[in-house]
Amino acid sequence: MPRTRIKFCGITRVEDALAAADAGADAIGMVLCANSPRRITRHAAHQILDALPPFVTPVGLFVDASVEEISDFTQDLGLRHVQLHGDEPPETVRDLVGKSIIKAVRVAPGTFRQKLTIWGNTRNLRGLLLETVTQQAGGSGIENDWELIRKHQEAGDFAGLPPIIAAGGLRPENVAPVVRLLHPWAVDVSSGIESSPGIKSKERMIEFVRQVRAGER
């Protein structure tokens, strides 16, 4: 199977960004505009970006922010990749000209197929992040409904849509079976690699990557 990309989200410190790169992450996520304990300041984001080594993609995460606010952040930080984790409509994605957008979609029984249909042929959309249904924007640690996602795959409901990114309650202990079941383009993890909220564990990051590779085999 193709190599599964790995994104470590909710990075709040330079040392965690460097540990993520050393562990083998393809991308890191920084929460820039959201009601989250992992939200960081522009100054902290600049420090992380200045320290980040080559070939690790930084992604800015926003929740229901305006196009103007997102554009201001991304221009200041020099970010091209944006993750929208709220209830943003396709118009917001289309209006973020020149950006590569990942859109979070909640995996809710009964409405998931309908939610998927609105994202076909959306300009700038490069990936769909499949997230758990919770009251939080992300980082809840609550495991997603992987079997439901698999049923929608088998039904062809992702046809014509961007690649999927598996998220929601992933951790080193469960990511390998998810990779084997769904064969996602990428996996996204935040709380599952933490020693405390917002503080990443280097050991858990290393083990997470190891388990993703084990799932591919």
C-alpha positions as a Markdown table, in Angstrom:
| # | Residue | x | y | z |
|---|---|---|---|---|
| 1 | Met | 0.0 | 0.0 | 0.0 |
| 2 | Pro | 1.1 | 3.6 | -0.5 |
| 3 | Arg | 3.0 | 5.3 | 2.3 |
| 4 | Thr | 0.7 | 6.9 | 4.9 |
| 5 | Arg | 1.5 | 10.5 | 5.6 |
| 6 | Ile | 1.6 | 11.6 | 9.3 |
| 7 | Lys | 0.6 | 14.9 | 10.8 |
| 8 | Phe | 1.2 | 15.8 | 14.4 |
| 9 | Cys | -1.3 | 18.5 | 15.4 |
| 10 | Gly | -1.5 | 20.9 | 18.3 |
| 11 | Ile | 2.2 | 21.7 | 18.4 |
| 12 | Thr | 2.8 | 24.4 | 20.9 |
| 13 | Arg | 6.5 | 24.4 | 21.5 |
| 14 | Val | 9.7 | 24.5 | 19.4 |
| 15 | Glu | 11.1 | 21.4 | 21.1 |
| 16 | Asp | 7.9 | 19.5 | 20.2 |
| 17 | Ala | 8.2 | 20.6 | 16.6 |
| 18 | Leu | 11.8 | 19.4 | 16.4 |
| 19 | Ala | 10.9 | 16.1 | 18.1 |
| 20 | Ala | 8.1 | 15.6 | 15.6 |
| 21 | Ala | 10.5 | 16.1 | 12.7 |
| 22 | Asp | 13.0 | 13.7 | 14.2 |
| 23 | Ala | 10.2 | 11.1 | 14.7 |
| 24 | Gly | 9.4 | 11.2 | 11.0 |
| 25 | Ala | 6.3 | 13.5 | 10.8 |
| 26 | Asp | 5.4 | 14.8 | 7.4 |
| 27 | Ala | 3.5 | 17.8 | 8.8 |
| 28 | Ile | 2.8 | 19.6 | 12.0 |
| 29 | Gly | -0.3 | 21.5 | 12.9 |
| 30 | Met | -0.5 | 24.8 | 14.8 |
| 31 | Val | -3.8 | 26.0 | 16.3 |
| 32 | Leu | -3.9 | 29.6 | 15.4 |
| 33 | Cys | -7.5 | 30.7 | 15.7 |
| 34 | Ala | -9.8 | 28.4 | 17.8 |
| 35 | Asn | -11.1 | 28.0 | 21.3 |
| 36 | Ser | -8.5 | 25.4 | 22.2 |
| 37 | Pro | -6.0 | 24.9 | 25.1 |
| 38 | Arg | -3.5 | 24.2 | 22.3 |
| 39 | Arg | -3.9 | 27.6 | 20.7 |
| 40 | Ile | -0.6 | 29.5 | 20.3 |
| 41 | Thr | 0.3 | 33.1 | 19.7 |
| 42 | Arg | 1.7 | 34.5 | 16.4 |
| 43 | His | 5.0 | 34.9 | 18.2 |
| 44 | Ala | 5.1 | 31.3 | 19.2 |
| 45 | Ala | 4.1 | 30.2 | 15.7 |
| 46 | His | 7.0 | 32.3 | 14.2 |
| 47 | Gln | 9.4 | 30.7 | 16.6 |
| 48 | Ile | 8.3 | 27.2 | 15.6 |
| 49 | Leu | 8.4 | 28.0 | 11.9 |
| 50 | Asp | 11.9 | 29.5 | 12.2 |
| 51 | Ala | 13.1 | 26.3 | 13.9 |
| 52 | Leu | 11.3 | 23.8 | 11.7 |
| 53 | Pro | 13.7 | 21.8 | 9.4 |
| 54 | Pro | 13.2 | 21.3 | 5.7 |
| 55 | Phe | 10.6 | 18.8 | 4.3 |
| 56 | Val | 8.2 | 19.1 | 7.2 |
| 57 | Thr | 5.0 | 20.9 | 6.2 |
| 58 | Pro | 3.5 | 23.5 | 8.6 |
| 59 | Val | -0.3 | 23.7 | 8.7 |
| 60 | Gly | -2.3 | 26.4 | 10.3 |
| 61 | Leu | -5.5 | 25.4 | 12.0 |
| 62 | Phe | -8.6 | 27.7 | 12.2 |
| 63 | Val | -12.1 | 27.2 | 13.5 |
| 64 | Asp | -14.9 | 29.3 | 11.9 |
| 65 | Ala | -12.5 | 32.2 | 11.3 |
| 66 | Ser | -13.2 | 34.7 | 8.5 |
| 67 | Val | -11.4 | 34.6 | 5.2 |
| 68 | Glu | -9.8 | 38.0 | 6.1 |
| 69 | Glu | -8.5 | 36.7 | 9.4 |
| 70 | Ile | -7.1 | 33.5 | 7.9 |
| 71 | Ser | -5.5 | 35.5 | 5.1 |
| 72 | Asp | -3.9 | 37.8 | 7.6 |
| 73 | Phe | -2.4 | 35.0 | 9.7 |
| 74 | Thr | -1.2 | 33.0 | 6.8 |
| 75 | Gln | 0.4 | 36.0 | 5.0 |
| 76 | Asp | 2.2 | 37.1 | 8.2 |
| 77 | Leu | 3.5 | 33.5 | 8.9 |
| 78 | Gly | 4.1 | 32.6 | 5.3 |
| 79 | Leu | 1.8 | 29.6 | 5.5 |
| 80 | Arg | 0.3 | 27.9 | 2.4 |
| 81 | His | -1.5 | 25.0 | 4.1 |
| 82 | Val | -4.6 | 25.6 | 6.1 |
| 83 | Gln | -6.9 | 23.3 | 8.1 |
| 84 | Leu | -10.5 | 24.4 | 8.6 |
| 85 | His | -11.9 | 22.6 | 11.7 |
| 86 | Gly | -15.3 | 24.2 | 12.1 |
| 87 | Asp | -18.5 | 24.6 | 10.2 |
| 88 | Glu | -17.0 | 26.5 | 7.3 |
| 89 | Pro | -18.9 | 26.4 | 4.0 |
| 90 | Pro | -17.4 | 25.5 | 0.6 |
| 91 | Glu | -17.4 | 29.3 | -0.2 |
| 92 | Thr | -14.8 | 29.9 | 2.5 |
| 93 | Val | -12.5 | 27.2 | 1.0 |
| 94 | Arg | -12.9 | 28.7 | -2.5 |
| 95 | Asp | -12.2 | 32.2 | -1.3 |
| 96 | Leu | -8.9 | 31.3 | 0.2 |
| 97 | Val | -7.1 | 31.7 | -3.1 |
| 98 | Gly | -3.6 | 30.3 | -3.4 |
| 99 | Lys | -4.0 | 28.1 | -0.2 |
| 100 | Ser | -4.0 | 24.4 | 0.1 |
| 101 | Ile | -7.0 | 23.5 | 2.3 |
| 102 | Ile | -7.8 | 20.5 | 4.5 |
| 103 | Lys | -11.4 | 20.5 | 5.7 |
| 104 | Ala | -12.6 | 18.6 | 8.8 |
| 105 | Val | -15.8 | 16.7 | 8.4 |
| 106 | Arg | -17.6 | 15.1 | 11.3 |
| 107 | Val | -18.4 | 11.4 | 11.0 |
| 108 | Ala | -22.0 | 11.4 | 12.2 |
| 109 | Pro | -24.3 | 8.5 | 11.4 |
| 110 | Gly | -27.2 | 9.5 | 9.2 |
| 111 | Thr | -25.7 | 12.7 | 7.9 |
| 112 | Phe | -22.1 | 11.9 | 7.0 |
| 113 | Arg | -22.9 | 11.0 | 3.3 |
| 114 | Gln | -24.8 | 14.2 | 2.9 |
| 115 | Lys | -21.9 | 16.2 | 4.3 |
| 116 | Leu | -19.5 | 14.6 | 1.9 |
| 117 | Thr | -21.6 | 15.5 | -1.1 |
| 118 | Ile | -21.2 | 19.3 | -0.6 |
| 119 | Trp | -17.4 | 19.1 | -1.0 |
| 120 | Gly | -17.2 | 17.8 | -4.5 |
| 121 | Asn | -15.4 | 20.0 | -7.0 |
| 122 | Thr | -14.4 | 22.6 | -4.4 |
| 123 | Arg | -11.5 | 24.7 | -5.6 |
| 124 | Asn | -8.4 | 24.7 | -3.2 |
| 125 | Leu | -9.7 | 21.6 | -1.3 |
| 126 | Arg | -6.8 | 19.1 | -1.0 |
| 127 | Gly | -7.9 | 16.8 | 1.7 |
| 128 | Leu | -10.9 | 15.7 | 3.9 |
| 129 | Leu | -10.0 | 15.1 | 7.6 |
| 130 | Leu | -12.5 | 12.7 | 9.1 |
| 131 | Glu | -13.1 | 13.8 | 12.7 |
| 132 | Thr | -15.1 | 12.4 | 15.7 |
| 133 | Val | -18.4 | 14.0 | 16.5 |
| 134 | Thr | -17.8 | 15.9 | 19.8 |
| 135 | Gln | -18.4 | 19.3 | 21.3 |
| 136 | Gln | -14.7 | 20.2 | 20.9 |
| 137 | Ala | -13.2 | 21.4 | 17.6 |
| 138 | Gly | -10.5 | 18.6 | 18.0 |
| 139 | Gly | -8.0 | 17.0 | 20.3 |
| 140 | Ser | -10.8 | 15.3 | 22.3 |
| 141 | Gly | -9.1 | 11.9 | 22.4 |
| 142 | Ile | -12.5 | 10.3 | 21.6 |
| 143 | Glu | -12.1 | 7.5 | 19.0 |
| 144 | Asn | -13.8 | 7.8 | 15.6 |
| 145 | Asp | -16.2 | 5.3 | 14.1 |
| 146 | Trp | -13.7 | 3.6 | 11.8 |
| 147 | Glu | -16.2 | 0.9 | 10.7 |
| 148 | Leu | -18.7 | 3.5 | 9.6 |
| 149 | Ile | -16.0 | 5.2 | 7.5 |
| 150 | Arg | -15.1 | 1.9 | 6.0 |
| 151 | Lys | -18.7 | 1.2 | 5.0 |
| 152 | His | -18.8 | 4.6 | 3.2 |
| 153 | Gln | -15.6 | 3.7 | 1.4 |
| 154 | Glu | -17.2 | 0.4 | 0.3 |
| 155 | Ala | -20.3 | 2.3 | -0.9 |
| 156 | Gly | -18.2 | 4.6 | -3.0 |
| 157 | Asp | -19.1 | 7.7 | -1.1 |
| 158 | Phe | -15.6 | 9.2 | -1.4 |
| 159 | Ala | -15.5 | 8.9 | -5.2 |
| 160 | Gly | -14.4 | 12.2 | -6.7 |
| 161 | Leu | -13.4 | 13.7 | -3.4 |
| 162 | Pro | -9.9 | 14.7 | -2.2 |
| 163 | Pro | -7.9 | 12.1 | -0.2 |
| 164 | Ile | -9.0 | 11.2 | 3.3 |
| 165 | Ile | -7.1 | 11.9 | 6.5 |
| 166 | Ala | -8.1 | 9.7 | 9.4 |
| 167 | Ala | -8.4 | 11.5 | 12.7 |
| 168 | Gly | -10.2 | 11.3 | 16.0 |
| 169 | Gly | -8.8 | 9.5 | 19.1 |
| 170 | Leu | -5.8 | 8.0 | 17.3 |
| 171 | Arg | -2.9 | 7.0 | 19.4 |
| 172 | Pro | 0.1 | 4.5 | 19.1 |
| 173 | Glu | -2.1 | 1.7 | 20.6 |
| 174 | Asn | -4.8 | 1.8 | 17.8 |
| 175 | Val | -3.4 | 3.5 | 14.7 |
| 176 | Ala | -2.0 | 0.3 | 13.0 |
| 177 | Pro | -5.4 | -1.4 | 12.7 |
| 178 | Val | -6.9 | 1.9 | 11.4 |
| 179 | Val | -4.3 | 2.2 | 8.7 |
| 180 | Arg | -4.9 | -1.5 | 7.7 |
| 181 | Leu | -8.7 | -1.0 | 7.6 |
| 182 | Leu | -9.0 | 2.4 | 5.8 |
| 183 | His | -5.7 | 2.8 | 3.9 |
| 184 | Pro | -6.0 | 6.6 | 4.4 |
| 185 | Trp | -3.8 | 9.1 | 2.6 |
| 186 | Ala | -2.7 | 10.4 | 6.0 |
| 187 | Val | -3.4 | 10.2 | 9.7 |
| 188 | Asp | -3.7 | 13.1 | 12.1 |
| 189 | Val | -3.1 | 12.9 | 15.9 |
| 190 | Ser | -2.9 | 15.4 | 18.7 |
| 191 | Ser | -3.9 | 14.3 | 22.2 |
| 192 | Gly | -2.8 | 10.7 | 21.5 |
| 193 | Ile | 0.9 | 11.7 | 21.5 |
| 194 | Glu | 0.8 | 14.0 | 24.5 |
| 195 | Ser | 2.2 | 13.6 | 28.0 |
| 196 | Ser | -0.2 | 16.4 | 29.1 |
| 197 | Pro | -2.5 | 18.8 | 27.2 |
| 198 | Gly | -0.5 | 20.7 | 24.6 |
| 199 | Ile | 2.8 | 19.0 | 25.6 |
| 200 | Lys | 4.0 | 16.2 | 23.2 |
| 201 | Ser | 5.8 | 13.1 | 24.3 |
| 202 | Lys | 8.8 | 12.3 | 22.1 |
| 203 | Glu | 8.5 | 8.6 | 23.0 |
| 204 | Arg | 4.8 | 8.5 | 21.9 |
| 205 | Met | 5.6 | 10.3 | 18.7 |
| 206 | Ile | 8.3 | 7.8 | 17.8 |
| 207 | Glu | 6.0 | 4.9 | 18.7 |
| 208 | Phe | 3.1 | 6.4 | 16.7 |
| 209 | Val | 5.2 | 6.6 | 13.6 |
| 210 | Arg | 6.4 | 3.0 | 14.2 |
| 211 | Gln | 2.9 | 1.7 | 14.5 |
| 212 | Val | 1.8 | 3.5 | 11.3 |
| 213 | Arg | 4.5 | 1.7 | 9.4 |
| 214 | Ala | 3.5 | -1.5 | 11.0 |
| 215 | Gly | 0.0 | -1.0 | 9.8 |
| 216 | Glu | 1.2 | -0.5 | 6.3 |
| 217 | Arg | 2.9 | -3.9 | 6.4 |
